[in-house]
Amino acid sequence: MKKAQISSQVFIYILAAVILSITLIFGYKMINTFRINAELSTINDFEFELESTVNELSDEWGSVKRETFSLPGSITHLCMSNSGIHELISSDIVYPDIHPLVLSLIQDSIESKILKNIFLIEENKIKDSFFINNTKIYEFDNENPDNVDDTEIKFTCFENKNNIKLYFIAEGKFVKIMEDIKK
């Protein structure tokens, strides 16, 4: 082979490697962008569905509704507080699976009267937060799960296990929200 042919083949291999590298980089960026947009879309759908359910029930009395909500897998917990609460004591928000700094940020947000009462937790940070009015957080009595007229707890966090099942009870001006423990 002549020297010119060898150098032109090297040039073609280098050019092919550059084109392949650029294609892989842009492909990765596009796939990552699609993944992020899908996650944001799921979060927006969750916010819309939760707010719609609360708004639907907030003017009723005694209506009951069970809903299952999907959240992205990166969301580890859904934390909620009553819509009218502006004070939490530290003992109200002890969750060993959630980083204490995250819980401290939630407590500061509530006590600062920032209109946020729904918090989506991702690893060791708050991924998103928003406000839904007319909510009160309750929990079922584990001894008697049929007893829905139970204790107001002001704040709770639910673990995201591919979806979150919530139980809503209309109480006129507000809606009781609790984890649906029935299968």
C-alpha positions as a Python dict, from the first residue, in 0.01 Angstrom:
ca = {
    (1, 'M'): (0, 0, 0),
    (2, 'K'): (105, 349, -64),
    (3, 'K'): (155, 603, 211),
    (4, 'A'): (-134, 816, 82),
    (5, 'Q'): (-374, 524, 107),
    (6, 'I'): (-266, 443, 462),
    (7, 'S'): (-304, 802, 580),
    (8, 'S'): (-646, 830, 415),
    (9, 'Q'): (-760, 509, 589),
    (10, 'V'): (-641, 644, 925),
    (11, 'F'): (-832, 965, 854),
    (12, 'I'): (-1149, 763, 773),
    (13, 'Y'): (-1117, 562, 1100),
    (14, 'I'): (-1065, 878, 1304),
    (15, 'L'): (-1361, 1045, 1134),
    (16, 'A'): (-1579, 736, 1198),
    (17, 'A'): (-1473, 734, 1565),
    (18, 'V'): (-1557, 1105, 1602),
    (19, 'I'): (-1898, 1062, 1435),
    (20, 'L'): (-1974, 757, 1653),
    (21, 'S'): (-1871, 946, 1969),
    (22, 'I'): (-2087, 1246, 1882),
    (23, 'T'): (-2383, 1019, 1806),
    (24, 'L'): (-2345, 838, 2140),
    (25, 'I'): (-2316, 1164, 2336),
    (26, 'F'): (-2621, 1322, 2172),
    (27, 'G'): (-2816, 996, 2200),
    (28, 'Y'): (-2743, 975, 2573),
    (29, 'K'): (-2843, 1339, 2622),
    (30, 'M'): (-3171, 1287, 2434),
    (31, 'I'): (-3259, 971, 2628),
    (32, 'N'): (-3180, 1148, 2955),
    (33, 'T'): (-3394, 1447, 2850),
    (34, 'F'): (-3686, 1215, 2766),
    (35, 'R'): (-3648, 1042, 3105),
    (36, 'I'): (-3647, 1373, 3294),
    (37, 'N'): (-3950, 1502, 3098),
    (38, 'A'): (-4141, 1180, 3165),
    (39, 'E'): (-4064, 1210, 3538),
    (40, 'L'): (-4180, 1574, 3546),
    (41, 'S'): (-4494, 1479, 3356),
    (42, 'T'): (-4573, 1206, 3612),
    (43, 'I'): (-4522, 1454, 3898),
    (44, 'N'): (-4749, 1710, 3728),
    (45, 'D'): (-5014, 1443, 3671),
    (46, 'F'): (-4994, 1344, 4039),
    (47, 'E'): (-5033, 1705, 4152),
    (48, 'F'): (-5332, 1759, 3920),
    (49, 'E'): (-5505, 1433, 4023),
    (50, 'L'): (-5452, 1492, 4396),
    (51, 'E'): (-5575, 1850, 4377),
    (52, 'S'): (-5876, 1746, 4165),
    (53, 'T'): (-5973, 1478, 4416),
    (54, 'V'): (-5951, 1719, 4711),
    (55, 'N'): (-6141, 1993, 4523),
    (56, 'E'): (-6410, 1745, 4418),
    (57, 'L'): (-6467, 1635, 4778),
    (58, 'S'): (-6411, 1963, 4965),
    (59, 'D'): (-6773, 2080, 4931),
    (60, 'E'): (-6927, 1745, 5020),
    (61, 'W'): (-6997, 1574, 5351),
    (62, 'G'): (-6936, 1207, 5421),
    (63, 'S'): (-6825, 1109, 5071),
    (64, 'V'): (-6541, 858, 5063),
    (65, 'K'): (-6294, 798, 4784),
    (66, 'R'): (-5998, 566, 4739),
    (67, 'E'): (-5732, 666, 4489),
    (68, 'T'): (-5407, 512, 4375),
    (69, 'F'): (-5146, 758, 4253),
    (70, 'S'): (-4834, 686, 4052),
    (71, 'L'): (-4509, 862, 4124),
    (72, 'P'): (-4170, 826, 3956),
    (73, 'G'): (-3944, 560, 4103),
    (74, 'S'): (-3692, 826, 4205),
    (75, 'I'): (-3945, 965, 4455),
    (76, 'T'): (-3890, 776, 4780),
    (77, 'H'): (-4157, 943, 4998),
    (78, 'L'): (-4463, 1163, 4977),
    (79, 'C'): (-4493, 1391, 5282),
    (80, 'M'): (-4809, 1588, 5363),
    (81, 'S'): (-4922, 1834, 5627),
    (82, 'N'): (-5256, 1993, 5706),
    (83, 'S'): (-5324, 2292, 5482),
    (84, 'G'): (-5381, 2531, 5772),
    (85, 'I'): (-5094, 2431, 5998),
    (86, 'H'): (-4804, 2667, 6064),
    (87, 'E'): (-4631, 2493, 6352),
    (88, 'L'): (-4480, 2150, 6386),
    (89, 'I'): (-4288, 2017, 6678),
    (90, 'S'): (-3990, 1797, 6600),
    (91, 'S'): (-4162, 1488, 6741),
    (92, 'D'): (-4432, 1527, 6472),
    (93, 'I'): (-4180, 1467, 6196),
    (94, 'V'): (-3954, 1177, 6292),
    (95, 'Y'): (-3905, 941, 5998),
    (96, 'P'): (-3585, 733, 6006),
    (97, 'D'): (-3593, 667, 5629),
    (98, 'I'): (-3579, 1039, 5549),
    (99, 'H'): (-3267, 1246, 5600),
    (100, 'P'): (-3305, 1480, 5902),
    (101, 'L'): (-3201, 1781, 5690),
    (102, 'V'): (-3492, 1719, 5453),
    (103, 'L'): (-3734, 1698, 5746),
    (104, 'S'): (-3585, 2018, 5887),
    (105, 'L'): (-3643, 2194, 5553),
    (106, 'I'): (-4004, 2077, 5550),
    (107, 'Q'): (-4053, 2199, 5907),
    (108, 'D'): (-3898, 2538, 5819),
    (109, 'S'): (-4123, 2565, 5513),
    (110, 'I'): (-4437, 2498, 5717),
    (111, 'E'): (-4339, 2727, 6003),
    (112, 'S'): (-4244, 3007, 5761),
    (113, 'K'): (-4605, 2999, 5638),
    (114, 'I'): (-4493, 2928, 5283),
    (115, 'L'): (-4792, 2782, 5102),
    (116, 'K'): (-4653, 2432, 5061),
    (117, 'N'): (-4803, 2127, 5228),
    (118, 'I'): (-4722, 1844, 4986),
    (119, 'F'): (-4357, 1740, 4953),
    (120, 'L'): (-4207, 1486, 4714),
    (121, 'I'): (-3881, 1347, 4854),
    (122, 'E'): (-3605, 1210, 4631),
    (123, 'E'): (-3309, 1051, 4814),
    (124, 'N'): (-3182, 1331, 5039),
    (125, 'K'): (-3364, 1628, 4887),
    (126, 'I'): (-3707, 1774, 4823),
    (127, 'K'): (-3776, 1712, 4453),
    (128, 'D'): (-4097, 1915, 4438),
    (129, 'S'): (-4348, 2078, 4669),
    (130, 'F'): (-4687, 2240, 4624),
    (131, 'F'): (-4996, 2350, 4813),
    (132, 'I'): (-5342, 2193, 4821),
    (133, 'N'): (-5599, 2371, 5035),
    (134, 'N'): (-5867, 2214, 5258),
    (135, 'T'): (-5663, 1913, 5368),
    (136, 'K'): (-5625, 1748, 5708),
    (137, 'I'): (-5401, 1450, 5762),
    (138, 'Y'): (-5531, 1154, 5962),
    (139, 'E'): (-5429, 797, 6012),
    (140, 'F'): (-5621, 474, 6046),
    (141, 'D'): (-5625, 296, 6378),
    (142, 'N'): (-5409, -10, 6308),
    (143, 'E'): (-5601, -202, 6573),
    (144, 'N'): (-5934, -121, 6408),
    (145, 'P'): (-5885, -23, 6040),
    (146, 'D'): (-6260, 16, 5991),
    (147, 'N'): (-6253, 313, 6230),
    (148, 'V'): (-6207, 610, 5994),
    (149, 'D'): (-6301, 874, 6251),
    (150, 'D'): (-5952, 871, 6395),
    (151, 'T'): (-5668, 1092, 6512),
    (152, 'E'): (-5555, 1401, 6329),
    (153, 'I'): (-5177, 1380, 6301),
    (154, 'K'): (-5090, 1711, 6124),
    (155, 'F'): (-4803, 1559, 5924),
    (156, 'T'): (-4708, 1227, 5772),
    (157, 'C'): (-4490, 1067, 5508),
    (158, 'F'): (-4583, 773, 5288),
    (159, 'E'): (-4324, 546, 5130),
    (160, 'N'): (-4346, 527, 4751),
    (161, 'K'): (-4378, 159, 4655),
    (162, 'N'): (-4447, 211, 4281),
    (163, 'N'): (-4773, 379, 4379),
    (164, 'I'): (-4938, 544, 4677),
    (165, 'K'): (-5288, 450, 4788),
    (166, 'L'): (-5479, 725, 4968),
    (167, 'Y'): (-5818, 731, 5135),
    (168, 'F'): (-6022, 1055, 5128),
    (169, 'I'): (-6319, 1146, 5348),
    (170, 'A'): (-6518, 1462, 5273),
    (171, 'E'): (-6588, 1668, 5586),
    (172, 'G'): (-6756, 1978, 5444),
    (173, 'K'): (-6489, 2247, 5439),
    (174, 'F'): (-6195, 2009, 5441),
    (175, 'V'): (-6096, 1661, 5328),
    (176, 'K'): (-5938, 1402, 5555),
    (177, 'I'): (-5648, 1227, 5385),
    (178, 'M'): (-5488, 909, 5512),
    (179, 'E'): (-5296, 616, 5376),
    (180, 'D'): (-5529, 346, 5248),
    (181, 'I'): (-5420, 41, 5443),
    (182, 'K'): (-5692, -188, 5311),
    (183, 'K'): (-5587, -420, 5034),
}
